[in-house]
Amino acid sequence: MNDTSSRSHAVFTLTLKQIQHDIATDSTIERLARMRLVDLAGSERANRTEATGQRLREGGNINQSLTTLGRVIAALADPKRQRAPRMTGLQNQAKRRADVVPYRDSVLTWLLKDSLGGNSKTAMVACISPTDYDETLSTLRYADQAKKIRTKAHVNQDAVSAAERDAKIMEMQETIKSLQHSVNNAAVRKRDEADRARDELEDYQRQVTKMQRAMEESRAVSDVKIRALTMEVEELRPQNSALQMEIEALRRHLALAVGELKNPIKLPPELAGDEDEENSEMYEGSDSGVDDVYSVPGDDSGGGHFEHEAWQQDVDQLLQEIGLFKRKVADDKTRFPHPVQAIVEAVGGD
């Protein structure tokens, strides 16, 4: 048709708004109108135009938008849609899904939604030429379907009285005040929360500092106690060794004494007789009467009895001393069982 036309659609929209105020009735009338001038690019065939590159992509986009426009016009011009009976329930929902007009499939149809099937008066001018048969036939089909679309136009008029306007103004003012009050309350609440959080953080920091100071003091005291206990353990270790040696010596001495008491040495009778003769010869002629000091084994004389009691007293006293010494050693072991264990128990007790 037009060899020099651009390969794009052109849409020019003009919006008119009229506001009329009636002083007598103190009412406002607002009218709104929108005028669209649309220049549609014609469809073309790629094999005929032999277009390549950017021009080929532009032609494909134009053909796609024109195809979508044809589907929208066909859906709006369907006579069943215009005189369809009123239905309810599932039938109405199924019918509605089947009769959806694909306005959103293209930007062009989305812009022309009000002009094609809304509150509008639409006029279509078709450019035809006998030399281009196919393009002319396609254009006439568009025009024929567009003629079948029926629209109901009414004036976009909004009349607002003074009372309604004042009521809306008061409502808006109340809304603004409420929003301002909410914003102020939110700001105050956030500020209070921030102050509370800051106070809690400072309190936590003070507690942490106090606990750290207490831990450092406790660690210092524990170190001093550990050093003191270590020195005391080192000082008591030689005493412990000496006491151990003394205990072993006393134990051996006690074992010998107990063994001698339990198993006394008995001399044979002949040796005992010879010893008595020698003793009698040794002490013969003495005026002190010392021959009563010694007695034969088994004799129940007073001297042997006293000697046995003296030995028994010595052994009992020795056993008591050993028992006291054992208790002292046990107390020392309980108090200082081991250097490392003593240090650990001292630290754990603190």
For each residue, the residues with C-beta under 8 A, 3 or more apart:
1: 5 42 127 129 132 135
2: 5 42 127
3:
4:
5: 1 2 41 42
6: 10 41
7: 41 55 58 59 62
8: 41 58 62
9: 38 39 40 41 62 65 108
10: 6 38 39
11: 36 37 38 39 108 111 112
12: 36 37 38
13: 34 35 36 37
14: 34 35 36 37
15: 32 33 34 35
16: 32 33 34 35
17: 30 31 32 33
18: 30 31 32 33
19: 28 29 30 31
20: 28 29 30 31
21: 27 28 29
22: 25 26 27 28 29
23: 26
24:
25: 22 161 162
26: 22 23 161 162
27: 21 22 159 160 161 162
28: 19 20 21 22 159 160 165
29: 19 20 21 22 157 158 159 160
30: 17 18 19 20 157 158 159 160
31: 17 18 19 20 155 156 157 158
32: 15 16 17 18 156 158
33: 15 16 17 18 156
34: 13 14 15 16 114
35: 13 14 15 16
36: 11 12 13 14 111 112 115
37: 11 12 13 14
38: 9 10 11 12 112 115
39: 9 10 11
40: 9 66 69 108
41: 5 6 7 8 9 62 66
42: 1 2 5 127 135 139
43: 62 63 66 135 138
44: 48 49 51 59 62 63
45: 48 49
46: 49 50 51 56 59 60
47: 50
48: 44 45
49: 44 45 46 55 59
50: 46 47
51: 44 46 55 56 59
52: 55 56
53: 56 57
54: 57 58
55: 7 49 51 52 58 59
56: 46 51 52 53 59 60
57: 53 54 60 61
58: 7 8 54 55 61 62
59: 7 44 46 49 51 55 56 62 63
60: 46 56 57 63 64
61: 57 58 64 65
62: 7 8 9 41 43 44 58 59 65 66
63: 43 44 59 60 66 67
64: 60 61 67 68 106
65: 9 61 62 68 69 106 107 108 109
66: 40 41 43 62 63 69 70
67: 63 64 70 71
68: 64 65 71 72 102 105 106 108 109
69: 40 65 66 72 73 106 108 109 112 142
70: 66 67 73 74 142 145
71: 67 68 74 75 102 105
72: 68 69 75 76 101 102 103 109 116 117
73: 69 70 76 77 116 142 145 146 149
74: 70 71 77 78 145
75: 71 72 78 81 99 101 102
76: 72 73 81 101 116 117 149
77: 73 74 145 146 147 148 149
78: 74 75 81 82 99
79: 82 83 148
80: 83 84
81: 75 76 78 84 99
82: 78 79 150
83: 79 80
84: 80 81 87 95 99
85:
86:
87: 84 91 92 95
88: 91 92
89: 92 93
90: 93 94
91: 87 88 94 95
92: 87 88 89 95 96
93: 89 90 96 97
94: 90 91 97 98
95: 84 87 91 92 98 99
96: 92 93 99 100
97: 93 94 100
98: 94 95
99: 75 78 81 84 95 96
100: 96 97
101: 72 75 76 117
102: 68 71 72 75 105 106 109
103: 72 109 110 113
104: 109 110
105: 68 71 102 109
106: 64 65 68 69 102 109 110
107: 65 110 111
108: 9 11 40 65 68 69 111 112
109: 65 68 69 72 102 103 104 105 106 112 113 116
110: 103 104 106 107 113
111: 11 36 107 108
112: 11 36 38 69 108 109 115 116
113: 103 109 110 116 117 118
114: 34 117 118 119 120
115: 36 38 112 118 120 122
116: 72 73 76 109 112 113 120 122 149
117: 72 76 101 113 114 149 151
118: 113 114 115 151
119: 114 151 152 153 154 156
120: 114 115 116 151 153
121: 151 153
122: 115 116 146 149 151
123:
124: 142 143 146 147
125:
126: 139 140 142 143
127: 1 2 42 139
128: 136 139 140
129: 1 132 135 136
130: 133 136
131:
132: 1 129 135 136
133: 130 136 137
134: 137 138
135: 1 42 43 129 132 138 139
136: 128 129 130 132 133 139 140
137: 133 134 140 141
138: 43 134 135 141 142
139: 42 126 127 128 135 136 142 143
140: 126 128 136 137 143 144
141: 137 138 144 145
142: 69 70 73 124 126 138 139 145 146
143: 124 126 139 140 146 147
144: 140 141 147 148
145: 70 73 74 77 141 142 148 149
146: 73 77 122 124 142 143 149
147: 77 124 143 144
148: 77 79 144 145
149: 73 76 77 116 117 122 145 146
150: 82
151: 117 118 119 120 121 122
152: 119
153: 119 120 121
154: 119
155: 31
156: 31 32 33 119
157: 29 30 31
158: 29 30 31 32
159: 27 28 29 30
160: 27 28 29 30 164 165 168
161: 25 26 27 164 165
162: 25 26 27 165 166
163: 166 167
164: 160 161 167 168
165: 28 160 161 162 168 169
166: 162 163 169 170
167: 163 164 170 171
168: 160 164 165 171 172
169: 165 166 172 173
170: 166 167 173 174
171: 167 168 174 175
172: 168 169 175 176
173: 169 170 176 177
174: 170 171 177 178
175: 171 172 178 179
176: 172 173 179 180
177: 173 174 180 181
178: 174 175 181 182
179: 175 176 182 183
180: 176 177 183 184
181: 177 178 184 185
182: 178 179 185 186
183: 179 180 186 187
184: 180 181 187 188
185: 181 182 188 189
186: 182 183 189 190
187: 183 184 190 191
188: 184 185 191 192
189: 185 186 192 193
190: 186 187 193 194
191: 187 188 194 195
192: 188 189 195 196
193: 189 190 196 197
194: 190 191 197 198
195: 191 192 198 199
196: 192 193 199 200
197: 193 194 200 201
198: 194 195 201 202
199: 195 196 202 203
200: 196 197 203 204
201: 197 198 204 205
202: 198 199 205 206
203: 199 200 206 207
204: 200 201 207 208
205: 201 202 208 209
206: 202 203 209 210
207: 203 204 210 211
208: 204 205 211 212
209: 205 206 212 213
210: 206 207 213 214
211: 207 208 214 215
212: 208 209 215 216
213: 209 210 216 217
214: 210 211 217 218
215: 211 212 218 219
216: 212 213 219 220
217: 213 214 220 221
218: 214 215 221 222 350
219: 215 216 222 223
220: 216 217 223 224
221: 217 218 224 225 350
222: 218 219 225 226 346 347 350
223: 219 220 226 227
224: 220 221 227 228
225: 221 222 228 229 346 347 350
226: 222 223 229 230 343 346 347
227: 223 224 230 231
228: 224 225 231 232
229: 225 226 232 233 342 343 346
230: 226 227 233 234 339 343
231: 227 228 234 235
232: 228 229 235 236 336
233: 229 230 236 237 336 339 342
234: 230 231 237 339
235: 231 232 238 239
236: 232 233 239 240 332 336
237: 233 234 240 241 339
238: 235 241 242
239: 235 236 242 243
240: 236 237 243 244 332 336
241: 237 238 244 245
242: 238 239 245 246
243: 239 240 246 247 325 329 332
244: 240 241 247 248 329
245: 241 242 248 249
246: 242 243 249 250 325
247: 243 244 250 251 325 326 329
248: 244 245 251 252
249: 245 246 252 253
250: 246 247 253 254 318 321 322 325
251: 247 248 254 255 322
252: 248 249 255 256
253: 249 250 256 257 318
254: 250 251 257 258 318 319 322
255: 251 252 258 259
256: 252 253 259 260
257: 253 254 260 261 315 318
258: 254 255 261 262 315
259: 255 256 262 263
260: 256 257 263 264
261: 257 258 264 311 315
262: 258 259
263: 259 260
264: 260 261 297
265:
266: 297
267: 271 272 275 297
268: 271 272
269: 272 273
270: 273 274
271: 267 268 274 275
272: 267 268 269 275 276 296 297
273: 269 270 276 277
274: 270 271 277 278
275: 267 271 272 278 279
276: 272 273 279 280 296
277: 273 274 280 281
278: 274 275 281 282
279: 275 276 282 283 291 294
280: 276 277 283 284 291
281: 277 278 284
282: 278 279
283: 279 280 286 290 291
284: 280 281
285:
286: 283 289 290 291
287:
288:
289: 286 292
290: 283 286 293
291: 279 280 283 286 294
292: 289 295 301 303
293: 290 303
294: 279 291 303
295: 292 299 301 303 304
296: 272 276 299
297: 264 266 267 272
298:
299: 295 296 304
300: 304 305
301: 292 295 304 305
302: 305 306
303: 292 293 294 295 306 307
304: 295 299 300 301 307 308
305: 300 301 302 308 309
306: 302 303 309 310
307: 303 304 310 311
308: 304 305 311 312
309: 305 306 312 313
310: 306 307 313 314
311: 261 307 308 314 315
312: 308 309 315 316
313: 309 310 316 317
314: 310 311 317 318
315: 257 258 261 311 312 318 319
316: 312 313 319 320
317: 313 314 320 321
318: 250 253 254 257 314 315 321 322
319: 254 315 316 322 323
320: 316 317 323 324
321: 250 317 318 324 325
322: 250 251 254 318 319 325 326
323: 319 320 326 327
324: 320 321 327 328
325: 243 246 247 250 321 322 328 329
326: 247 322 323 329 330
327: 323 324 330 331
328: 324 325 331 332
329: 243 244 247 325 326 332 333
330: 326 327 333 334
331: 327 328 334 335
332: 236 240 243 328 329 335 336
333: 329 330 336 337
334: 330 331 337
335: 331 332
336: 232 233 236 240 332 333 339 342
337: 333 334 341 342
338: 341 342
339: 230 233 234 237 336 342 343
340: 343 344
341: 337 338 344 345
342: 229 233 336 337 338 339 345 346
343: 226 229 230 339 340 346 347
344: 340 341 347 348
345: 341 342 348 349
346: 222 225 226 229 342 343 349 350
347: 222 225 226 343 344 350
348: 344 345
349: 345 346
350: 218 221 222 225 346 347
